């Protein structure tokens, strides 16, 4: 049980000696305070409220809601970023307001990546089979020569070693778009760091839409949609017709500036198929087996 901020604001006005319209403060707490004689309601048509006993209001709020300072309580609820510790300090209730305590995103790489975190040098180099999680992402800055590669699907993120051949010309740090609620942290971070962004997703209308609507609109010229050179053959041989038939475009094709995406769209229409990015994992496995090389 908590007090809505608009009711708390009305109580603060009343505590300062103001009289307010009764219609502006409709809540069961107000009715309770009237019944307790702490608030007084006057008027027949245009009813008003005023505070009878300021000390009694403070005692009531402390005993029932653990609120010791109404002004501090309101200020805290209006903060954009808030901790559970702060909530407890003003109301003894860490669940008074929904708080995201687990922010950040996963990263992965197949070569050590240098950067700074909280102004200290850091090397990202997870052991095979593990990922690293960046919590203080606002203070994480990769080296300027690093290209951030956003991976849409978890399996591709897990098996980056099997897709190393795709990224020979860049020094990539892979970031994961999932879990879904972490993607806003990822975009917020990408907007402030100078590094270029390469989006590695599915080769269908949904994948293009995710790139355009979630990433490119914020990053514009420093973002690019990854498309392998043999995409025509891949879609022809391994494409799925359901990816084409079941999906619609949720973006303006005429507004797209990347010519490679326009070419990809033409290929999708040509074969009336879409392609899941996971095919690039199995494609690399086949190459490894043919060369008798170790598969990660």
C-alpha positions in Angstrom: 0.0 0.0 0.0 1.5 3.4 -1.0 0.4 6.9 -1.5 0.2 8.1 -5.2 2.4 11.1 -5.8 -0.5 13.4 -6.8 -2.2 12.7 -3.4 1.1 13.3 -1.5 1.5 16.6 -3.3 -2.0 17.6 -2.2 -1.2 16.7 1.4 2.0 18.8 1.2 -0.1 21.8 0.1 -2.5 21.2 2.9 0.3 21.0 5.4 1.5 24.4 4.3 -1.9 25.9 5.2 -3.5 25.9 1.8 -7.1 25.1 1.1 -7.7 22.9 -2.0 -10.8 21.7 -4.0 -12.0 18.4 -2.6 -12.5 17.2 -6.2 -8.8 17.4 -6.8 -7.9 14.9 -4.1 -10.1 11.9 -4.5 -8.5 8.9 -2.8 -9.4 6.5 0.0 -6.6 8.1 2.2 -8.3 11.5 2.0 -11.5 9.9 3.2 -9.7 8.2 6.0 -8.1 11.5 7.1 -11.5 13.2 7.0 -13.0 10.5 9.2 -10.0 10.8 11.6 -10.7 14.5 11.9 -7.2 15.3 10.5 -8.7 16.9 7.4 -11.9 19.0 7.2 -14.2 19.1 4.3 -16.4 22.2 3.9 -19.0 23.5 1.4 -22.1 22.1 -0.1 -21.5 22.5 -3.9 -17.9 23.4 -4.3 -16.4 21.4 -1.4 -12.9 22.2 -0.1 -10.4 20.5 2.1 -8.1 22.0 4.7 -5.8 20.6 7.3 -7.0 20.6 10.9 -4.0 19.2 12.7 -0.5 19.2 11.1 1.0 17.2 13.9 -1.7 14.5 13.6 -1.1 14.2 9.9 2.7 13.7 10.4 2.0 11.0 13.1 -0.6 9.3 10.8 1.8 9.2 7.8 4.6 7.9 10.0 2.6 5.1 11.6 0.7 3.9 8.6 3.1 4.6 5.7 6.5 5.1 7.5 6.8 8.5 5.9 8.8 10.8 8.1 9.1 13.7 5.7 6.4 14.3 3.1 8.6 16.7 1.0 11.5 14.2 0.8 9.0 11.5 -0.1 7.7 13.5 -3.0 11.2 14.5 -4.2 12.3 10.9 -4.2 9.3 9.7 -6.2 10.0 12.3 -8.9 13.6 11.2 -9.4 14.4 9.4 -12.7 16.9 7.1 -11.2 16.2 5.8 -7.7 17.6 3.0 -5.5 15.8 0.6 -3.2 18.0 2.0 -0.4 16.5 5.5 -1.0 13.0 4.1 -1.0 13.5 2.4 2.4 15.0 5.7 3.8 11.9 7.7 3.1 9.1 5.1 3.5 10.6 1.8 4.9 9.3 0.1 1.7 11.8 -0.9 -1.0 8.9 -1.8 -3.3 7.2 1.6 -3.1 8.1 2.2 -6.7 9.2 -0.2 -9.4 13.0 0.0 -9.6 15.3 -1.7 -12.2 18.2 -2.9 -10.1 19.6 -5.2 -12.8 20.7 -2.9 -15.7 23.3 -3.4 -18.4 24.0 -6.0 -21.1 26.1 -9.1 -22.0 29.3 -8.8 -24.1 31.4 -11.5 -25.8 34.5 -11.6 -28.0 37.0 -14.0 -29.6 40.0 -11.7 -29.1 40.7 -9.7 -25.9 39.1 -6.2 -26.1 40.6 -3.2 -24.3 38.6 -0.4 -22.8 37.9 1.6 -19.6 35.3 1.0 -17.0 34.8 3.7 -14.3 38.1 5.3 -15.5 40.0 2.1 -15.0 41.6 -0.1 -17.7 39.6 -3.2 -18.4 40.1 -6.2 -20.7 37.1 -8.1 -22.0 38.1 -11.7 -22.6 35.5 -14.2 -21.4 36.4 -17.9 -21.2 34.8 -20.0 -23.9 31.4 -21.0 -22.7 30.9 -17.8 -20.6 30.0 -14.2 -21.2 30.8 -11.0 -19.4 28.0 -8.7 -18.1 28.6 -4.9 -18.1 26.6 -3.3 -15.3 28.0 0.3 -15.2 27.6 0.6 -19.0 27.3 4.4 -18.8 31.0 4.4 -17.8 32.2 1.7 -20.1 34.2 3.0 -23.1 35.8 0.5 -25.5 39.0 1.3 -27.4 38.3 3.5 -30.4 39.3 0.8 -32.9 36.6 -1.6 -31.7 33.5 -2.1 -33.8 30.4 -3.0 -31.7 28.5 -5.9 -33.3 24.9 -6.3 -32.1 23.7 -9.9 -32.3 20.0 -10.5 -32.6 19.8 -14.2 -31.7 21.2 -15.9 -28.6 22.7 -18.9 -30.4 24.8 -16.7 -32.6 25.9 -14.8 -29.6 26.9 -18.0 -27.9 28.9 -19.4 -30.9 30.8 -16.3 -32.1 33.9 -18.5 -32.5 32.1 -20.3 -35.3 31.4 -17.1 -37.1 34.9 -15.6 -36.8 35.4 -15.8 -40.6 32.7 -13.2 -41.1 34.5 -10.5 -39.2 38.1 -10.7 -40.4 38.3 -7.0 -41.3 37.2 -5.6 -38.0 38.0 -5.9 -34.3 34.6 -6.8 -32.9 33.0 -6.6 -29.5 29.7 -8.6 -29.6 26.8 -7.3 -27.6 23.5 -9.2 -27.0 20.1 -7.6 -27.7 18.4 -10.0 -25.2 17.0 -10.1 -22.7 14.6 -7.7 -24.3 14.5 -5.2 -21.4 18.3 -4.8 -21.7 18.1 -3.4 -25.2 17.3 0.1 -24.1 20.5 0.2 -22.0 22.4 -1.0 -25.1 21.0 1.7 -27.3 21.6 4.4 -24.7 25.2 3.3 -24.5 25.7 3.1 -28.3 24.5 6.7 -28.6 27.3 8.1 -26.5 30.3 6.1 -27.4 32.3 7.0 -30.5 32.5 3.4 -31.8 30.8 2.3 -35.0 27.9 -0.2 -34.8 27.3 -3.2 -37.0 24.0 -4.9 -36.7 24.0 -8.7 -37.1 20.5 -10.0 -37.3 18.1 -12.1 -39.4 18.0 -11.5 -43.1 14.3 -10.9 -43.4 11.8 -8.0 -43.0 11.6 -8.5 -39.3 15.4 -8.3 -38.9 15.6 -5.2 -41.1 12.8 -3.6 -39.1 14.6 -4.2 -35.8 17.7 -2.6 -37.2 16.0 0.4 -38.6 13.4 1.1 -35.8 15.6 0.3 -32.8 19.1 1.1 -33.8 19.6 3.0 -37.0 17.1 5.8 -36.1 19.3 6.6 -33.0 22.8 5.9 -34.5 22.2 7.0 -38.1 25.6 7.2 -40.0 27.7 5.3 -37.5 25.5 2.1 -37.9 25.4 -0.5 -40.6 23.4 -3.7 -41.3 25.7 -6.7 -41.7 25.1 -8.7 -44.9 27.5 -11.5 -46.0 28.8 -11.5 -49.5 27.1 -14.7 -50.5 23.7 -13.7 -49.2 22.0 -14.4 -52.6 23.1 -18.0 -52.6 22.3 -18.5 -48.9 18.8 -17.2 -49.2 18.3 -19.2 -52.4 19.5 -22.5 -50.8 18.4 -22.1 -47.2 15.8 -19.4 -47.1 12.4 -20.0 -45.5 9.2 -19.0 -47.3 7.3 -18.5 -44.1 9.8 -15.8 -43.2 8.6 -14.0 -46.3 4.9 -14.8 -46.3 4.3 -14.2 -42.6 6.1 -10.9 -42.2 5.2 -7.4 -43.2 7.4 -4.3 -43.5 7.2 -1.9 -40.5 9.6 0.6 -42.1 9.7 3.0 -45.0 11.8 1.4 -47.8 12.1 4.7 -49.6 13.8 6.3 -46.5 16.6 3.6 -46.4 20.0 5.1 -47.2 22.0 1.9 -47.1 22.2 0.5 -50.6 23.1 -3.0 -49.3 19.7 -3.2 -47.5 17.9 -2.2 -50.7 19.7 -5.0 -52.5 18.8 -7.5 -49.7 15.2 -6.5 -49.9 15.3 -7.2 -53.7 16.7 -10.6 -53.0 14.0 -11.3 -50.5 11.4 -10.5 -53.1 13.3 -12.4 -55.8 13.2 -15.7 -53.9 10.2 -14.9 -51.7 12.2 -16.2 -48.7 13.8 -15.0 -45.6 16.8 -16.3 -43.8 17.6 -16.9 -40.1 21.1 -15.7 -39.1 21.8 -19.1 -37.4 22.6 -20.5 -40.8 25.9 -18.8 -40.6 26.9 -20.9 -37.7 26.2 -24.2 -39.5 27.8 -22.8 -42.6 31.1 -22.3 -40.6 30.9 -25.8 -39.0 30.9 -27.3 -42.5 33.9 -25.3 -43.5 35.8 -26.4 -40.3 34.9 -30.1 -40.9 36.0 -29.9 -44.6 39.4 -28.5 -43.4 39.7 -31.0 -40.6 40.0 -28.1 -38.2 38.8 -28.1 -34.5 35.3 -26.8 -34.0 34.8 -24.7 -30.9 
